[in-house]
Amino acid sequence: MQATMEIMAASKAAIFVSAPSHGVPRAQPISARFVVRTPLTGPRLRIAGTVKPLGRSARYEAVPIMASAQHSAFTETGAVPRLAGDGSRVGPVRRVRNAALGAVGIALGVLLKPTALLHLFDGGNGNGNAGGGGGGGGGGGENPYFGESKAYADTADDEEEEEEEEEEEDTTESDDGAEEGDEKFLCEGVKAVNLVAGPGIPTQAELFEGLHCQPGAMVSRKQLSEDLTTLLSTGLFQNVDANVQPTGKGYIVEFSFREKVWPGMVEFKVSGATVLPDDIEEQVLREARKSKYTTVRVLATAKNIIEGYYQEKGLTFGTISHFDGMETGKVLAHVIEGEITSVNCVYVDGNGNPVGSGSTNPRVVRRELPFRVGTLYNVEDAKRALRDIFLLQLFDNVQVVPKPDDDDPQKVAVDIVLKERPLKTAEVELEWQIAPGEGHPDLVSATPGGSVFLEHRNLEGEGRQLYGSVSTSNFFAPQDDLGFKLEYVRPYLWGDHDPKRTSLNVSAFNARKLSPVFTGGPFSDEVPSIWVDRAGAKVTVTEQYTRQSKMTAGLVVEEVTTRDEQGDPCPCGMRSASHPTMQGDADGPPTTFSETGTDRICFVQANLTRDNTYFCNGTPVGSRDIFTVDQGLGLLPGNPFYNRMVGSMTRFLMLRKPGRHSEMPPPVLVLHAKAGNVIGDLTSYDTFTLGGPYSVRGYNVGELAACRRFVEGAVELRVPVPKLNTHAYGFYEMAHDLNSSKEVPGNPTEFYRRMGAGNSWGGGMKIGAVRAEYARDCNTSKGNVFVRFGERF
């Protein structure tokens, strides 16, 4: 093997190796070892490697601790690290210069040490103190008299055997990690030269993250070579050079990049995409034709357009793996979309450690998921899965964890991490009645009141739930005001594959509520309260269309009893608290359909809700429509037969979208309308009442009217409050009984001196879940400040 080597060693000198290709077989590598000594006190640094010929001739350049490599194609795989070459040959001028410098070296060697002449013929060993030279690669030692020394060596055609020995020695040294070959140096800094920048192109920090060359790290030649290979494997650069420059205490590594350039793009196609629209390819091609050549920047633009579409749709795993065909101008982008290959339920304990299996059947969790095996992973689907699984009320903590599949990293395996809640819970609350005495408060009695709550959240591991609660003000005499509720819920009544998620709810109840019908108007005296007791059973079937839109249909059988403040049945209301409480003295409107103060009724109830509202920075946006119908059956004599309908429409109109990174709620205009009507028999407990915080603010509940028909309207403007991340609002509301109050038995509106209509205006601010507002009653021209919880609409 014939090779010509020229070596010049100095602190910042370059090292060149030139090899004419006619003397080197293409499949046979050339081995070269570069030993560099910096001036006087500098450490000895070595680069040893194997050079593969790239063409007829190659010229390779290195500086102290310098390596370079070249990537063959812009693909994810197939990166072949090589030393960079420019394809130049050793010309006649260099041969003449080499011969002259060699002669000078021989003369200096003879003058300083005549015995060096002998080494000229036997191929010096390179260990002498003089800067001599000779065949076989000798020379290059330190000269104590002249400081720096330069050594030049030419290999002859008949020295192939000795070069092969050096090649074997250098290869062995590189492989077994000899002491000098793996010498490390202190990296004080890392720089980038000619680095391509732009959207979709990795930044310097992203490229250098994970490299061995980091400020303060000790780096070896092998690690530097690995860093070069890592940088080239990105496929962004034609070649990468590493230039190591000495500083006061260590070295600065400077990576020099050269951008890849291909012919202009004439065609663009996408492979592996299933959801990309057809016009995406045309859009990419239009942008690419704005550039004369196809460069990394052009490919980054294509990457941004395609991956931007995936990100906009929530397909976070939709990425471009690599490009092909840049050499021909017909570019093909290979796309990974993130197909789901498996969905696993992982049960964990309180410390987050997997526990094998849980109390809940994994099928109960999987049927709530909006994604399945074979679909694409979507971050919005993951959010819906979290919400729906939490609504099961079976888990304290839920996480959706997507990860690359072990068998096919281009696809996605999803783990649902679940921490279960206790299956059974019991709660007891006790309360004592306290009345003020002359000094300290005294106990009215030694009998406690309170409530007991029991629940089983997961019967048979199928997500079926059972609840029970009992409440009373006197546990020793609960018959006076006992309230209870027992409820059983069975989800997925028609099976796991029911798209409407039909559920069954069976409940038995006994509840007491203050009637708003028997309430005095603004000009009447205080009116004695009437309580309405309801005890019965209810069976309801619910179909879920979306998260918030649903329809329910049920049958209700109940006994309704109206009672006065002493708990006795009360068939009629009273005008004022000063009137006697005896039944014969009560001359107010009737409280029940019958004359006994107790009704037994059976009716069918249906409710249809269309709701597409969502929260935007804490405030609802969208629309909500609700329609409810109660149909009294009148199966037995003395039972009411009626039809009661209520409809409402609410619109939350976003006037301006918030900024992309803004946490402020947007300005919203709320429009609300509501109307109702009753046909047939009408009882006081089914009468519509106007006024109150959810009807017309500024009035007490039922203060305006008790009627058969009504209309309500409201307008509210919500504006953001800077720095508080909340909103202030102003509103106007009105309601009217449409002159239907006189059609109610006993006309409670007139009897209690109510107006039958009213409006109000005001404003306030929402702070968390609290609404602090001022509302002005326009009937009396008086205003009050209120503190409410929750939303008005």
C-alpha positions in Angstrom: 0.0 0.0 0.0 1.4 3.3 -1.0 0.7 6.4 1.0 2.2 9.8 1.4 2.0 11.4 4.9 2.9 15.0 5.8 2.8 15.9 9.5 3.3 19.3 11.0 3.0 19.5 14.8 2.5 22.8 16.8 0.2 24.2 19.3 -2.4 25.3 16.7 -0.9 23.7 13.6 -3.0 21.5 11.3 -2.2 17.9 10.4 -2.8 16.7 6.9 -2.8 13.1 5.6 -2.8 12.7 1.8 -3.3 9.3 0.2 -3.4 8.8 -3.6 -6.1 6.4 -4.3 -4.4 4.4 -7.1 -2.2 2.8 -4.5 -4.9 2.0 -2.0 -7.6 -0.6 -2.5 -11.1 0.9 -2.0 -12.1 -1.7 0.6 -8.8 -1.4 2.5 -8.6 1.4 5.2 -5.6 3.6 5.9 -4.4 3.8 9.5 -2.8 7.0 10.7 -1.7 8.0 14.2 -1.3 11.7 15.0 0.8 12.7 18.0 0.8 16.4 18.9 2.8 18.1 21.5 1.9 21.6 22.5 4.8 24.1 23.1 7.0 23.2 26.1 4.7 22.5 29.0 1.6 21.5 27.0 0.2 18.0 27.5 0.7 15.2 25.0 -2.6 14.7 23.0 -3.2 11.9 20.5 -5.8 11.1 17.9 -5.7 7.6 16.5 -8.3 6.4 14.0 -9.0 4.6 10.8 -9.6 6.5 7.6 -11.8 5.1 4.9 -11.1 6.3 1.3 -14.0 8.2 -0.2 -12.9 8.6 -3.8 -9.9 8.6 -6.0 -8.0 10.7 -3.6 -8.8 12.3 -0.3 -7.4 15.0 1.9 -8.2 14.9 5.6 -7.6 17.7 8.0 -7.3 17.7 11.8 -6.1 20.0 14.5 -4.9 19.0 18.0 -7.7 16.7 19.2 -9.8 17.2 16.2 -12.1 14.7 14.4 -14.7 15.0 11.8 -17.3 12.8 10.3 -19.8 12.8 7.4 -23.3 11.5 7.3 -24.4 9.8 4.1 -28.1 10.5 3.9 -30.9 12.4 5.6 -32.5 9.4 7.2 -33.1 8.2 10.7 -30.8 5.1 10.2 -27.7 4.4 8.2 -25.5 7.1 9.5 -21.9 6.3 8.6 -19.3 8.4 10.5 -16.3 9.2 8.3 -13.5 11.6 8.3 -14.2 14.6 6.2 -12.4 14.9 2.9 -12.2 17.4 0.1 -10.9 15.1 -2.7 -7.6 16.8 -3.4 -4.3 15.1 -4.6 -0.8 15.7 -3.5 0.7 17.9 -6.2 4.2 18.4 -7.5 4.7 21.6 -5.5 4.1 19.8 -2.3 6.5 17.0 -3.3 9.2 19.5 -3.9 8.5 21.2 -0.6 8.5 17.9 1.2 11.8 16.9 -0.3 13.4 20.3 0.6 12.2 20.2 4.2 13.4 16.6 4.4 16.8 17.6 3.3 16.9 20.4 5.9 15.9 17.9 8.5 18.7 15.5 7.5 21.3 18.3 7.6 20.3 19.5 11.0 20.3 16.0 12.3 23.9 15.3 11.0 25.1 18.6 12.4 23.6 18.1 15.9 24.2 14.4 16.2 26.1 12.6 13.5 24.9 9.2 14.6 21.5 10.3 13.4 22.7 9.5 9.9 22.6 5.9 10.7 19.0 6.1 11.7 18.1 7.7 8.4 18.6 4.3 6.7 17.3 2.1 9.4 14.1 4.1 9.9 14.6 6.1 13.2 12.6 5.1 16.2 11.1 8.5 16.8 12.5 8.7 20.3 15.5 11.0 19.7 15.8 14.4 21.2 16.7 16.0 17.8 14.0 16.9 15.4 15.3 14.4 12.8 13.3 12.4 10.3 13.6 9.4 8.1 11.8 6.7 6.4 9.5 4.5 8.4 7.9 7.4 10.3 10.6 8.2 12.9 11.1 11.6 14.3 8.9 14.1 16.0 10.5 14.1 19.4 11.0 17.1 21.6 14.1 19.3 21.0 15.4 20.7 24.3 17.5 23.4 22.4 15.1 24.7 19.8 11.8 24.6 21.8 9.4 23.5 19.1 10.2 21.0 16.5 8.5 20.1 13.2 8.8 16.7 11.7 8.0 15.6 8.1 8.0 12.0 6.9 7.3 10.4 3.5 6.4 6.8 3.1 8.1 4.9 0.2 6.4 2.4 -2.1 8.4 -0.5 -0.6 7.4 0.3 3.1 3.9 -1.3 2.9 4.8 -3.9 5.4 5.8 -1.4 8.0 2.7 0.7 7.5 0.5 -2.4 8.0 2.3 -3.0 11.3 1.6 0.6 12.3 -2.0 0.2 11.2 -2.4 -2.9 13.3 -0.8 -1.2 16.3 -3.0 1.9 16.0 -6.2 -0.2 15.6 -5.3 -2.2 18.6 -4.5 0.9 20.7 -7.9 2.4 19.7 -9.8 -0.7 20.5 -8.3 -1.7 23.9 -8.3 1.8 25.3 -4.5 2.3 25.7 -3.5 4.8 28.3 -2.2 7.4 25.8 -5.1 6.9 23.3 -7.7 7.5 25.9 -6.1 10.6 27.5 -8.8 13.0 28.7 -8.9 16.8 28.7 -10.9 19.4 30.6 -13.8 20.8 28.6 -14.3 24.4 29.7 -16.9 25.3 27.1 -18.8 24.2 24.0 -19.5 26.5 21.0 -21.4 26.1 17.7 -20.3 27.6 14.4 -22.6 27.9 11.3 -25.5 26.2 13.1 -28.7 26.3 11.2 -31.5 28.0 13.2 -35.2 28.4 12.7 -38.6 27.0 13.7 -38.6 23.2 13.7 -34.8 23.0 13.8 -33.2 21.8 17.0 -31.5 24.6 19.0 -27.9 24.6 20.2 -29.1 23.6 23.7 -31.2 20.7 22.3 -28.4 19.4 20.1 -25.7 19.6 22.8 -27.9 18.1 25.5 -26.6 14.6 26.3 -23.2 15.0 24.7 -20.1 14.1 26.5 -18.6 17.5 25.8 -20.1 19.6 28.6 -18.5 22.6 30.5 -16.5 21.2 33.4 -16.4 17.6 32.1 -13.3 15.5 31.4 -13.6 14.2 27.8 -11.6 11.6 25.9 -11.0 11.2 22.2 -13.4 8.3 22.0 -16.2 10.4 23.7 -15.5 13.3 21.3 -15.9 10.9 18.3 -19.2 9.6 19.8 -20.4 13.2 20.1 -19.7 13.8 16.4 -21.6 10.7 15.5 -24.5 11.8 17.7 -24.7 15.1 16.0 -24.6 13.7 12.5 -27.2 11.1 13.3 -29.7 13.9 13.4 -29.5 14.1 9.6 -29.4 17.9 9.6 -25.8 18.4 8.5 -23.6 17.5 5.6 -20.7 17.2 8.1 -19.6 18.2 11.5 -16.1 19.2 12.6 -14.8 19.4 16.2 -12.1 21.9 16.9 -10.5 21.8 20.3 -8.7 25.0 21.3 -6.5 25.3 24.4 -7.4 27.9 27.1 -5.7 28.8 30.4 -6.8 25.6 32.2 -8.4 23.4 29.7 -9.9 23.4 26.2 -12.9 24.8 24.4 -14.7 22.5 22.0 -16.0 24.2 18.9 -18.4 22.2 16.7 -18.5 23.5 13.1 -21.6 22.5 11.1 -22.3 22.5 7.4 -25.9 22.5 6.2 -27.1 19.9 3.7 -28.2 21.2 0.3 -30.2 19.2 -2.3 -31.9 20.1 -5.6 -35.1 22.0 -5.5 -38.3 20.2 -4.6 -40.6 19.2 -7.5 -42.8 16.8 -5.7 -43.9 16.1 -2.1 -45.7 13.1 -0.7 -46.6 11.8 2.8 -46.3 8.1 3.7 -48.1 6.5 6.7 -50.7 9.3 7.2 -54.4 8.3 7.8 -55.9 11.6 9.0 -54.0 14.3 7.1 -56.1 16.2 4.6 -55.0 16.1 0.9 -54.3 19.9 0.7 -51.4 19.5 3.3 -49.1 18.1 0.6 -49.9 21.0 -1.8 -49.4 23.5 1.0 -45.9 22.1 1.8 -45.0 22.1 -1.9 -46.0 25.7 -2.3 -43.8 26.7 0.6 -40.9 24.6 -0.7 -40.9 26.1 -4.2 -40.2 29.5 -2.6 -36.6 28.3 -2.2 -34.3 27.4 -5.1 -32.8 24.5 -3.2 -34.1 22.0 -0.7 -32.3 22.7 2.6 -32.8 21.8 6.2 -34.8 24.9 6.6 -37.2 23.8 3.8 -37.6 20.4 5.4 -38.2 22.0 8.7 -41.0 24.1 7.2 -42.6 20.9 5.9 -42.2 19.4 9.3 -43.8 22.3 11.0 -46.8 22.3 8.7 -47.5 18.6 9.1 -46.8 18.3 12.8 -48.6 21.5 13.5 -51.7 20.0 12.0 -51.4 17.0 14.3 -50.8 19.2 17.3 -53.8 21.3 16.5 -56.0 18.1 16.5 -54.5 16.9 19.7 -52.5 14.0 18.1 -49.4 14.6 20.1 -47.6 11.5 18.7 -48.1 12.6 15.1 -44.5 13.3 13.9 -42.3 13.0 10.9 -39.8 10.2 11.4 -37.6 11.0 8.4 -37.5 12.3 4.8 -36.4 10.4 1.6 -35.8 11.4 -2.0 -34.1 14.8 -1.6 -31.5 13.9 -4.2 -34.1 13.6 -6.9 -36.3 16.5 -5.7 -39.2 14.1 -5.1 -39.4 14.2 -1.3 -41.3 11.6 0.7 -42.1 12.3 4.3 -42.6 9.3 6.5 -45.2 10.0 9.3 -45.8 8.3 12.6 -49.3 9.0 13.9 -49.3 7.2 17.3 -51.6 4.2 16.8 -52.7 2.7 20.1 -51.6 -1.0 20.5 -52.7 -1.7 24.0 -54.6 -0.2 27.0 -53.7 -1.5 30.4 -55.1 -0.8 33.8 -52.4 -0.5 36.5 -53.6 -0.5 40.1 -51.3 1.2 42.6 -51.2 1.6 46.4 -50.9 4.8 48.4 -47.2 5.0 47.6 -47.7 4.6 43.9 -46.4 1.0 43.7 -48.3 -1.5 41.4 -50.4 -4.0 43.3 -51.3 -6.4 40.6 -55.2 -6.4 40.5 -57.7 -4.1 42.1 -61.3 -4.4 43.4 -62.7 -2.8 40.3 -63.0 -4.9 37.1 -60.8 -3.4 34.4 -63.8 -3.6 32.1 -65.5 -1.0 34.2 -62.7 1.4 33.4 -62.2 0.6 29.8 -65.8 1.2 28.9 -65.4 4.8 30.0 -62.5 5.4 27.7 -63.1 7.4 24.5 -60.2 5.6 22.7 -59.6 2.0 21.8 -56.9 -0.2 20.5 -56.3 0.7 16.8 -57.3 4.4 17.2 -54.8 7.3 17.3 -53.8 8.7 20.7 -55.4 12.1 21.2 -54.6 14.3 24.2 -58.2 15.5 24.3 -59.4 11.9 24.5 -57.0 11.5 27.4 -58.6 14.5 29.2 -62.1 13.1 28.6 -61.0 9.7 30.0 -59.7 11.3 33.2 -62.9 13.2 33.7 -65.2 10.2 33.0 -63.2 7.8 35.2 -63.2 10.3 38.1 -67.0 10.6 37.7 -67.2 6.9 38.6 -66.3 8.0 42.1 -64.2 4.8 42.5 -60.7 6.3 42.5 -58.7 8.9 44.4 -56.1 9.3 41.7 -56.2 8.6 37.9 -53.4 9.1 35.4 -53.3 8.4 31.7 -49.8 7.5 30.7 -48.9 7.0 27.0 -45.6 5.5 26.1 -43.9 4.0 23.1 -44.8 0.3 22.6 -42.0 -2.1 23.5 -42.5 -4.2 20.4 -43.0 -1.3 18.0 -41.7 2.1 19.2 -43.6 3.9 16.5 -46.9 3.0 18.2 -48.3 3.8 21.6 -49.2 1.8 24.6 -51.5 3.5 27.1 -51.4 2.7 30.9 -54.3 3.8 33.1 -52.8 4.3 36.5 -55.5 3.9 39.2 -55.5 4.4 43.0 -58.8 3.1 44.4 -60.9 4.7 47.0 -62.3 2.7 50.0 -65.2 0.6 48.8 -67.3 1.3 51.9 -67.6 4.5 53.9 -69.7 5.7 56.8 -70.1 9.2 58.1 -71.9 10.5 61.3 -72.6 14.1 62.0 -74.0 15.3 65.4 -75.4 18.7 66.2 -76.8 20.2 69.3 -79.4 22.9 69.5 -78.1 25.9 71.3 -80.1 28.9 72.5 -78.8 32.1 74.1 -79.2 32.4 77.9 -78.7 35.3 80.2 -75.0 34.7 80.2 -73.4 31.8 78.3 -75.4 29.8 75.7 -77.3 26.9 77.1 -78.3 23.5 75.6 -82.0 23.5 74.8 -82.1 19.7 75.5 -79.8 16.8 75.9 -81.1 15.1 72.8 -78.7 15.2 69.8 -79.6 15.6 66.2 -77.6 15.0 63.0 -77.2 12.6 60.1 -75.8 9.2 59.3 -74.5 8.5 55.8 -73.5 5.0 54.4 -72.3 4.1 50.9 -70.9 1.2 48.9 -69.3 2.5 45.8 -68.5 -0.7 43.9 -70.9 -3.6 44.4 -69.4 -6.8 42.9 -66.6 -4.8 41.3 -68.9 -3.7 38.5 -69.3 0.0 39.5 -72.8 -0.4 40.9 -73.4 1.9 43.9 -75.6 2.0 46.9 -76.2 5.0 49.1 -78.2 5.6 52.3 -78.6 8.6 54.6 -80.8 9.4 57.6 -81.2 12.8 59.2 -83.2 14.2 62.1 -83.0 16.9 64.7 -83.7 14.4 67.5 -82.4 10.9 67.3 -84.5 10.0 70.4 -87.8 11.0 68.6 -86.9 10.7 64.8 -90.6 10.4 63.8 -91.1 14.1 64.2 -88.8 15.2 61.3 -87.1 12.1 60.0 -85.6 12.4 56.6 -84.0 9.6 54.7 -82.8 8.6 51.2 -81.8 5.2 49.9 -80.5 5.1 46.3 -79.2 2.3 44.0 -77.3 3.1 40.8 -76.6 0.6 38.0 -74.5 2.1 35.1 -74.6 0.5 31.6 -78.0 -1.0 32.0 -78.0 -2.5 28.5 -74.4 -3.6 28.5 -70.9 -2.3 28.1 -71.2 -1.6 24.4 -74.3 0.7 24.8 -73.3 4.0 23.1 -75.8 5.9 25.2 -74.5 4.6 28.5 -78.0 4.0 29.8 -78.1 3.9 33.6 -80.8 2.9 36.1 -81.5 4.8 39.3 -83.9 3.5 42.0 -84.5 5.5 45.1 -86.7 5.8 48.1 -86.9 9.1 49.9 -88.5 11.2 52.6 -87.7 15.0 52.5 -89.0 18.2 54.0 -88.9 21.6 52.3 -90.2 25.1 53.1 -92.9 26.1 50.6 -92.1 29.4 48.8 -95.8 29.8 47.8 -96.9 30.9 51.3 -94.6 33.9 51.5 -95.6 37.4 52.1 -95.1 40.3 49.6 -93.2 43.5 50.3 -96.2 45.1 51.9 -97.6 42.2 54.0 -97.0 41.1 57.5 -94.9 38.1 58.4 -96.5 34.9 57.1 -96.4 31.6 59.0 -94.3 29.0 57.2 -95.7 26.0 55.5 -93.6 22.8 55.2 -94.0 20.3 52.5 -93.1 16.7 53.3 -92.6 14.3 50.4 -92.2 10.5 50.9 -92.1 8.0 48.1 -90.1 6.1 45.5 -88.7 7.0 42.1 -87.3 4.9 39.2 -85.3 6.7 36.5 -83.6 5.7 33.3 -81.0 8.1 32.0 -79.4 8.1 28.5 -76.1 10.0 28.1 -75.6 11.6 24.7 -72.5 13.7 25.5 -70.7 14.5 28.7 -73.5 17.0 29.7 -76.3 16.3 27.3 -78.7 13.6 28.4 -82.4 12.5 28.7 -84.1 11.1 31.7 -87.4 9.4 32.0 -88.9 8.1 35.3 -91.9 7.2 37.3 -92.6 8.8 40.7 -95.0 7.7 43.3 -95.2 9.9 46.5 -97.2 11.1 49.3 -97.2 14.9 49.9 -98.2 16.3 53.2 -98.2 20.0 54.1 -97.5 20.9 57.8 -97.4 24.0 59.9 -94.6 25.1 62.1 -95.7 22.7 64.9 -95.6 19.8 62.5 -99.3 19.3 62.2 -101.1 18.7 58.8 -102.2 22.1 57.4 -104.7 22.1 54.5 -104.7 25.9 54.2 -102.3 28.8 54.6 -102.6 31.6 57.0 -102.4 35.3 56.5 -100.1 36.3 59.4 -98.2 34.9 62.3 -100.5 36.5 64.7 -103.4 34.3 63.6 -104.2 31.2 65.5 -102.7 28.0 64.3 -105.9 25.9 64.5 -107.2 24.5 61.3 -110.6 26.2 61.6 -109.1 29.6 61.8 -106.9 29.2 58.7 -108.5 31.0 55.8 -105.6 31.1 53.3 -105.2 29.4 50.0 -105.4 25.5 50.0 -102.0 23.7 50.4 -103.0 20.4 48.8 -105.3 19.1 46.1 -107.4 17.3 48.8 -108.9 18.9 51.8 -107.0 16.9 54.3 -103.5 18.3 53.8 -102.2 15.0 52.3 -102.1 14.0 48.6 -101.1 10.7 47.1 -99.9 11.2 43.5 -98.3 9.3 40.7 -96.7 11.0 37.7 -94.3 10.5 34.9 -91.3 12.8 34.6 -89.0 13.5 31.6 -86.1 15.8 31.2 -84.1 16.6 28.1 -80.8 18.6 28.5 -78.7 19.9 25.6 -75.5 21.4 27.0 -72.3 22.1 25.1 -70.8 24.6 27.6 -67.2 24.5 28.6 -65.0 26.6 30.8 -62.6 29.1 29.3 -60.2 30.3 32.0 -62.8 29.7 34.7 -65.9 31.1 33.1 -68.6 29.0 31.1 -68.9 29.5 27.4 -71.4 27.9 25.0 -75.1 27.2 25.2 -77.5 25.2 27.4 -81.2 24.2 26.7 -83.4 22.4 29.2 -86.9 21.1 28.8 -88.8 19.3 31.6 -92.3 17.7 31.5 -94.3 16.2 34.5 -97.4 14.3 33.6 -99.8 13.6 36.4 -101.6 10.3 35.8 -104.7 10.7 38.1 -105.0 7.0 38.5 -107.2 7.1 41.6 -110.1 9.4 42.5 -108.8 12.5 44.3 -105.4 12.4 42.5 -104.5 15.4 40.3 -104.3 15.0 36.6 -102.1 17.6 35.0 -99.3 18.5 32.6 -96.5 20.7 33.8 -93.9 22.0 31.3 -90.8 24.2 31.8 -88.3 25.3 29.2 -85.1 27.4 29.5 -82.5 28.7 27.1 -79.1 30.1 28.1 -76.4 31.5 25.9 -72.9 32.3 27.1 -71.5 34.4 24.2 -67.7 35.0 24.3 -67.1 38.5 23.0 -63.4 38.2 22.6 -61.0 35.2 22.8 -58.3 35.4 25.5 -54.7 35.5 24.5 -52.9 32.2 23.9 -51.0 32.3 27.2 -53.5 34.5 29.1 -55.1 33.3 32.3 -57.7 36.0 32.3 -61.3 35.0 31.6 -62.8 36.4 28.4 -65.6 39.0 28.3 -68.9 37.1 28.1 -72.5 38.2 27.4 -75.1 36.0 29.0 -78.6 35.8 27.6 -81.3 33.8 29.5 -84.9 33.1 28.9 -87.3 30.8 30.8 -91.0 30.0 30.5 -93.5 27.5 32.0 -97.1 26.4 32.0 -99.5 24.1 33.8 -102.5 22.5 32.2 -105.1 20.7 34.3 -105.2 20.3 38.1 -102.8 22.6 39.9 -101.6 22.2 43.5 -99.7 24.7 45.6 -96.6 22.6 45.7 -96.5 22.5 41.9 -97.1 26.2 41.4 -94.5 28.3 39.7 -92.9 30.9 42.1 -91.1 34.1 40.9 -88.3 35.9 42.7 -85.1 34.8 44.4 -81.5 34.3 43.5 -82.3 31.9 40.6 -85.3 33.8 39.3 -85.0 37.6 39.8 -82.2 38.7 42.1 -83.0 41.3 44.7 -86.2 39.5 45.9 -86.9 36.7 48.3 -87.9 33.3 46.9 -91.5 33.6 45.8 -91.8 37.2 46.7 -93.1 38.3 43.3 -95.8 35.7 42.4 -97.2 32.2 42.6 -98.7 31.5 39.2 -99.8 29.0 36.5 -97.8 30.5 33.7 -94.7 32.8 33.6 -91.8 34.2 31.6 -88.4 35.2 32.8 -85.5 37.0 31.1 -82.0 38.1 32.1 -79.0 39.8 30.6 -75.6 39.7 32.2 -72.3 41.2 31.0 -69.1 39.7 32.4 -65.8 41.5 32.0 -62.4 40.4 33.2 -60.7 42.0 36.2 -56.9 42.6 35.7 -54.5 40.8 38.1 -57.3 39.0 39.9 -58.0 36.5 37.0 -61.7 36.8 37.6 -64.6 38.8 36.3 -67.0 41.5 37.4 -70.5 41.6 36.0 -73.6 43.7 35.7 -77.1 42.3 35.1 -80.7 43.1 34.5 -83.5 40.6 35.2 -87.3 40.5 35.0 -90.2 38.1 35.5 -94.0 38.3 34.8 -96.8 35.9 35.8 -98.8 36.7 32.6 -101.8 37.4 34.7 -102.1 33.7 35.6 -101.8 34.1 39.3 -105.6 34.4 39.6 -105.9 30.9 38.1 -104.1 29.3 41.0 -106.6 28.0 43.7 -106.9 30.6 46.4 -104.7 33.1 44.4 -101.8 33.2 46.8 -100.3 36.2 44.9 -103.2 38.4 45.8 -103.8 36.9 49.2 -100.2 37.7 50.3 -100.1 41.1 48.5 -97.5 40.3 45.9 -96.9 42.3 42.7 -97.2 39.5 40.1 -94.2 40.9 38.2 -90.9 42.6 38.9 -87.4 43.5 37.7 -84.0 44.2 39.2 -80.6 45.3 38.2 -77.2 45.2 39.9 -73.6 44.1 39.7 -71.0 42.2 41.5 -67.7 40.2 41.3 -67.0 36.5 41.4 -64.2 35.4 43.8 -63.6 31.7 43.5 -67.0 30.0 44.0 -68.5 33.0 45.8 -70.5 35.8 44.1 -70.6 39.1 46.0 -73.2 41.3 44.4 -75.5 44.2 44.8 -79.1 43.9 43.6 -81.7 46.6 43.4 -85.4 45.8 43.8 -87.2 48.0 41.2 -90.6 47.5 42.8 -89.6 49.2 46.1 -86.5 51.0 44.8 -84.3 49.4 47.5 -81.1 47.6 47.1 -79.2 45.0 49.1 -75.9 43.3 49.1 -75.8 39.5 48.8 -73.2 36.8 49.0 -74.1 33.7 46.9 -72.3 30.4 46.1 -72.1 28.9 42.7 -73.4 30.0 39.3 -76.6 32.0 38.7 -77.3 30.2 35.4 
